[in-house]
Amino acid sequence: MNMSGRKTLAIILAASFASTIGGLPFNTLPILLGAMVDSLGFSVQQVGLLGAVCFAGYLLGTLVAVVLIDRLNWRWLTLGCAAGAAAAYGMSSWLPATAQLPLWAVIGFFAALMTCLGMRIMGEMANKERALGIRLGIELGVVAAVLFALPSLVIAYFHYAGAALSLAAIIMLLSVSALVLPKRQDFMGEKAQVSGGSVLSRFQLPPAAYAALGFFFLFGTGQIGLWAFLERLGHGLALQPTELGIVFAVLKLLGGAAALALAVVGDRLGVRVPHVVVLAVLGTGLLLLGNAEGFLTYAAGAWIWEVGFTWGCVYQTAAIARLDSSGRSIMLIPGAFALSSMAGPALAGQLVGQGFNTLLWVAAGCAVIPVLAFTGLLARRLKGHLALTPL
């Protein structure tokens, strides 16, 4: 690897760590909310509201990011957002229950800025599939380690306060990556000099990019809705807690491995084939989940589905980035994901009363429609933007 390649890889790694900071609140949310129920006496309704407020702050952060990220120093932005999120976690560890709502909104806000910055940098890479695969693989790898350590090593002894302080420390450690981030002007070149304009102009994207964002939202709604109730599906099969623990521990590791596999493949499969592969893998996982009768079929279905979900997110994200040369549309992806995280569980909650098969069919439908769009309606535009260039 030449010097240029090493520098590019260093930038990708730094951006991945920034994005990992942004993903921590979402990925650790179930564990932290459960700890708050045990430690602070929150009801299920209260922790549900807390999660909604966190995503509301996250959504606001994505909208602010579109306007401000191309105007700010990326290194100082990373350090500032990390300090803000860590401080909010720190205060959350000792302040009473009445103070948690605004603190979690602040956590969501700063997390969104970090996610958007990581996505913004990845959107500048020629081989977007490879860059985004590395980003997601690193993020899920760190998350897997955190999810392994928090319940057994921290929460069991130090409860919610220990978990919040641990996340604050992890965020500050990851923020050291800011020292490797490029200067905005150097990284973007001439585009940095023409990134001005009104606030509304920052949201003026090609219609195809907005359409792709809409299909990504639909994809996320179906799959996140299933994710929210995947544990309940296993519970309905009378699986033991230890069996469910194995399923979900391996699931995150597989997600990280699947993302890193795409870092090797990159954009070699072209425009249409990746989305067809995603649908085939996802469909296999859903079929196994729908016919699961015990641990083996349930675990296989969940693991295969996770691989398809991960690949779908990477390829659809890369497609959105290719459809907008300004790089602004990729920063709206976390917002679409946040909306999916709100709509998916709410929709799934209404469907599971009719049985899990209904939810599985809806998840399948939410996967088929985007695949048809990316392989048909948007494929020609994507082909024109594909650059088979190594990192």
C-alpha positions in Angstrom: 0.0 0.0 0.0 1.5 3.4 -1.0 1.5 6.5 1.2 -1.8 7.7 -0.4 -3.4 4.4 0.4 -2.3 4.5 4.0 -3.5 8.1 4.4 -6.9 7.1 2.9 -7.2 4.1 5.2 -6.3 6.3 8.3 -9.0 8.7 7.4 -11.6 5.9 7.0 -10.6 4.4 10.4 -10.9 7.8 12.1 -14.2 8.5 10.4 -15.4 5.0 11.5 -14.6 5.7 15.1 -16.4 9.0 14.9 -19.4 7.1 13.5 -19.1 4.5 16.3 -19.6 7.3 18.8 -22.8 8.2 17.0 -24.0 4.6 17.0 -23.4 3.8 20.7 -26.7 5.3 22.0 -28.8 3.3 19.5 -26.9 0.1 19.9 -26.8 0.1 23.7 -30.3 1.5 24.2 -32.1 -1.7 25.2 -29.4 -2.5 27.9 -29.3 1.0 29.3 -33.1 1.3 29.4 -33.3 -2.0 31.2 -30.7 -0.8 33.7 -32.7 2.4 34.3 -35.8 0.3 35.1 -33.8 -1.6 37.7 -31.8 1.3 39.1 -34.1 4.3 38.9 -37.4 2.6 39.1 -38.6 3.7 35.7 -41.7 2.1 34.3 -41.9 0.6 30.8 -43.8 3.6 29.6 -41.2 6.0 30.9 -38.3 4.2 29.3 -40.2 4.1 26.1 -40.6 7.8 26.2 -36.9 8.2 27.0 -36.1 6.2 23.8 -38.4 8.4 21.7 -36.9 11.6 23.1 -33.4 10.3 22.3 -34.4 9.6 18.7 -36.1 13.0 18.5 -32.8 14.6 19.5 -31.0 12.4 17.0 -33.4 13.4 14.2 -32.8 17.1 15.0 -29.1 16.5 14.9 -29.2 15.0 11.4 -31.1 18.1 10.1 -28.6 20.4 11.7 -25.7 18.4 10.3 -26.8 18.9 6.7 -26.6 22.7 7.3 -23.4 22.9 9.4 -21.0 20.0 8.8 -19.6 21.5 5.6 -19.0 24.8 7.4 -17.2 23.6 10.6 -13.8 22.3 11.5 -14.2 18.5 11.6 -11.6 17.8 14.2 -13.1 20.4 16.7 -16.6 19.2 15.8 -15.6 15.6 16.8 -14.0 16.7 20.1 -16.9 19.0 20.9 -19.6 16.4 20.2 -17.7 13.7 22.1 -17.3 16.0 25.1 -21.0 17.0 25.0 -22.2 13.4 24.7 -19.8 12.2 27.4 -20.9 15.0 29.7 -24.5 14.2 29.2 -23.9 10.5 30.1 -21.9 11.6 33.1 -24.7 13.8 34.4 -27.2 11.1 33.6 -25.3 8.8 36.0 -26.1 10.9 39.1 -29.0 13.2 38.3 -32.5 12.2 39.3 -35.1 10.6 37.0 -36.7 14.0 36.3 -33.6 15.2 34.6 -33.1 12.2 32.2 -35.4 13.4 29.3 -33.4 16.5 28.3 -30.1 14.7 28.9 -31.0 11.9 26.5 -32.2 14.4 23.9 -28.7 15.9 24.1 -27.1 12.5 23.8 -29.1 11.8 20.7 -28.3 15.2 19.2 -24.5 14.9 19.5 -24.6 11.2 18.4 -26.4 12.2 15.2 -23.7 14.8 14.4 -21.0 12.2 14.8 -22.8 9.7 12.6 -23.4 12.3 9.9 -19.7 13.3 10.0 -18.6 9.7 9.5 -21.1 9.2 6.7 -20.1 12.5 5.1 -16.4 11.5 4.9 -17.3 8.0 3.6 -19.4 9.7 0.9 -16.3 11.2 -0.6 -14.6 7.8 -1.1 -14.6 6.5 -4.7 -15.3 2.9 -3.6 -18.2 3.7 -1.3 -19.2 0.1 -0.7 -15.7 -0.7 0.7 -15.5 2.4 2.8 -19.0 2.0 4.3 -18.4 -1.7 4.9 -15.3 -0.9 6.9 -17.2 1.8 8.8 -20.0 -0.6 9.8 -17.7 -3.5 10.5 -15.7 -1.4 13.0 -18.8 0.1 14.6 -20.4 -3.3 15.1 -17.2 -4.8 16.4 -16.8 -2.1 19.1 -20.5 -2.5 19.9 -20.2 -6.3 20.3 -17.4 -5.8 22.8 -19.4 -3.1 24.7 -22.5 -5.3 24.8 -20.5 -8.2 26.1 -18.9 -6.2 28.9 -21.7 -3.9 30.1 -24.2 -6.4 31.5 -21.8 -8.8 33.2 -18.9 -6.6 34.2 -20.4 -3.2 34.8 -24.2 -3.2 35.3 -24.2 -6.3 37.5 -22.0 -4.4 40.0 -22.4 -0.7 39.4 -25.9 -0.6 37.9 -27.0 2.2 35.5 -24.5 4.8 36.9 -21.6 2.6 36.1 -22.9 1.9 32.5 -23.4 5.6 31.8 -19.9 6.5 33.1 -18.4 3.6 31.1 -20.0 4.9 27.9 -18.7 8.4 28.7 -15.2 7.0 29.0 -15.5 5.0 25.8 -16.7 8.0 23.9 -13.8 10.2 25.0 -11.3 7.4 24.1 -12.8 7.1 20.6 -12.7 10.9 20.2 -8.9 10.7 20.0 -9.4 9.6 16.4 -10.2 13.3 15.7 -6.5 13.9 15.5 -6.4 11.8 12.3 -9.4 13.4 10.6 -8.7 15.5 7.6 -9.1 19.2 7.5 -12.4 19.9 5.7 -10.8 22.2 3.1 -8.0 19.7 2.3 -10.3 16.7 2.0 -13.0 18.3 -0.1 -10.8 20.5 -2.2 -12.6 23.1 -4.3 -16.0 21.8 -3.2 -15.3 23.3 0.3 -15.1 26.7 -1.2 -18.6 26.5 -2.8 -20.5 24.9 0.0 -22.3 28.0 1.0 -25.8 29.0 0.2 -29.1 29.3 2.1 -30.3 26.8 4.6 -33.0 25.6 2.1 -30.4 25.1 -0.6 -28.6 22.6 1.6 -31.7 20.3 1.2 -31.9 20.7 -2.6 -31.0 17.2 -3.7 -31.6 15.3 -6.9 -35.0 13.7 -7.0 -33.4 10.3 -7.4 -31.5 10.8 -4.1 -34.7 11.7 -2.3 -36.4 8.6 -3.9 -33.5 6.4 -2.7 -33.8 7.8 0.8 -37.5 7.0 0.8 -36.9 3.4 -0.2 -34.2 3.1 2.4 -36.7 4.4 5.0 -39.1 1.7 3.9 -36.4 -1.0 4.1 -35.4 0.1 7.6 -39.0 0.3 8.8 -39.7 -3.3 8.1 -36.4 -4.7 9.3 -36.1 -2.6 12.5 -39.7 -3.5 13.3 -38.7 -7.1 13.2 -35.5 -6.5 15.2 -37.6 -4.9 17.9 -39.6 -8.1 18.4 -37.0 -10.7 17.4 -36.4 -11.6 21.1 -40.2 -12.0 21.6 -40.3 -14.4 18.7 -37.7 -16.5 20.3 -39.5 -16.3 23.7 -42.6 -17.6 22.0 -40.6 -20.7 20.9 -39.8 -21.3 24.6 -36.1 -20.7 24.2 -34.1 -20.3 27.4 -32.4 -17.0 28.3 -29.0 -18.5 27.8 -30.0 -19.6 24.3 -31.3 -16.1 23.4 -28.1 -14.6 24.8 -26.1 -16.8 22.4 -28.2 -15.8 19.5 -27.9 -12.1 20.0 -24.2 -12.1 20.9 -23.3 -14.0 17.7 -25.7 -11.9 15.7 -23.8 -8.6 16.3 -20.5 -10.3 15.6 -21.9 -11.7 12.3 -23.2 -8.2 11.4 -19.7 -6.8 11.8 -18.1 -9.7 9.8 -20.7 -9.2 7.1 -19.9 -5.5 6.8 -16.1 -6.2 6.7 -16.8 -8.8 4.0 -18.2 -6.0 1.8 -15.1 -4.0 2.5 -13.3 -6.8 0.5 -15.9 -7.1 -2.2 -16.3 -3.3 -2.6 -18.2 -2.3 -5.8 -17.0 -5.2 -7.9 -20.6 -6.7 -8.2 -21.9 -3.6 -10.0 -25.3 -2.0 -9.6 -28.0 -4.7 -9.6 -26.4 -7.9 -8.4 -25.8 -6.8 -4.8 -29.4 -5.9 -4.1 -30.6 -9.2 -5.5 -28.1 -11.0 -3.2 -29.4 -9.0 -0.3 -33.0 -10.0 -1.0 -32.0 -13.7 -1.4 -30.2 -13.7 1.9 -32.8 -11.7 3.8 -35.6 -13.9 2.3 -33.8 -17.1 3.5 -33.5 -15.7 7.0 -37.2 -14.7 7.1 -38.2 -18.1 5.8 -36.3 -19.9 8.5 -37.7 -17.6 11.2 -41.2 -18.2 9.9 -40.8 -22.0 10.1 -38.7 -22.0 13.3 -39.6 -24.7 15.8 -36.6 -24.5 18.1 -33.2 -23.1 18.8 -31.3 -24.2 15.7 -33.8 -22.9 13.1 -34.5 -19.7 15.0 -30.7 -19.0 15.5 -30.0 -19.8 11.8 -32.8 -17.6 10.6 -31.8 -14.6 12.9 -28.2 -14.8 11.9 -28.8 -15.1 8.2 -31.4 -12.3 8.4 -28.8 -10.0 10.2 -26.3 -10.6 7.4 -28.9 -9.6 4.8 -30.0 -6.6 6.8 -26.4 -5.4 7.2 -25.6 -5.8 3.5 -28.8 -4.1 2.5 -27.9 -1.1 4.7 -24.4 -0.8 3.2 -25.5 -1.1 -0.4 -28.5 1.2 -0.2 -26.4 3.8 1.7 -23.7 3.6 -1.0 -26.4 4.0 -3.7 -27.8 7.1 -2.0 -24.3 8.6 -1.9 -23.7 7.9 -5.6 -27.0 9.7 -6.6 -25.9 13.0 -5.1 -22.5 14.4 -6.0 -22.8 17.2 -3.4 -22.5 14.6 -0.6 -25.4 16.1 1.3 -27.8 13.3 0.9 -25.7 10.8 2.7 -26.0 12.9 5.9 -29.8 12.5 5.7 -29.4 8.7 6.0 -29.2 8.8 9.8 -32.4 10.8 9.8 -34.1 8.2 7.6 -32.8 5.5 10.0 -34.1 7.4 13.0 -37.5 7.7 11.4 -37.5 4.0 10.6 -36.5 3.3 14.3 -39.6 5.2 15.3 -42.0 3.9 12.8 -40.8 0.2 12.6 -41.4 -0.8 16.2 -44.7 1.1 16.4 -46.0 -0.7 13.3 -44.6 -4.1 14.5 -46.3 -3.6 17.8 -49.6 -3.5 16.0 -48.9 -6.5 13.8 -47.6 -9.0 16.4 -51.1 -9.2 17.9 -52.0 -11.0 14.6 -49.1 -13.4 15.0 -45.4 -13.2 14.0 -46.1 -14.5 10.5 -47.8 -11.2 9.7 -44.8 -9.2 10.9 -42.4 -11.5 8.8 -44.5 -10.9 5.7 -44.4 -7.1 6.2 -40.6 -7.2 6.7 -40.3 -9.2 3.5 -42.5 -6.7 1.6 -40.4 -3.8 3.0 -37.3 -5.5 1.5 -38.8 -6.4 -1.9 -40.0 -3.0 -2.9 -36.6 -1.2 -2.3 -34.8 -4.0 -4.2 -37.1 -3.6 -7.1 -36.4 0.2 -7.1 -32.6 -0.1 -6.8 -32.4 -2.8 -9.5 -34.9 -1.2 -11.8 -36.0 2.4 -11.4 -32.7 3.7 -10.1 -30.3 1.3 -11.7 -29.5 3.3 -14.8 -28.7 6.4 -12.8 -26.5 4.4 -10.4 -24.6 2.8 -13.3 -23.6 6.2 -14.5 -22.1 7.1 -11.1 -20.3 3.8 -10.5 -16.6 4.2 -10.2 -14.6 0.9 -10.0 -11.8 2.5 -8.1 -9.8 1.1 -5.2 -9.5 2.9 -1.9 
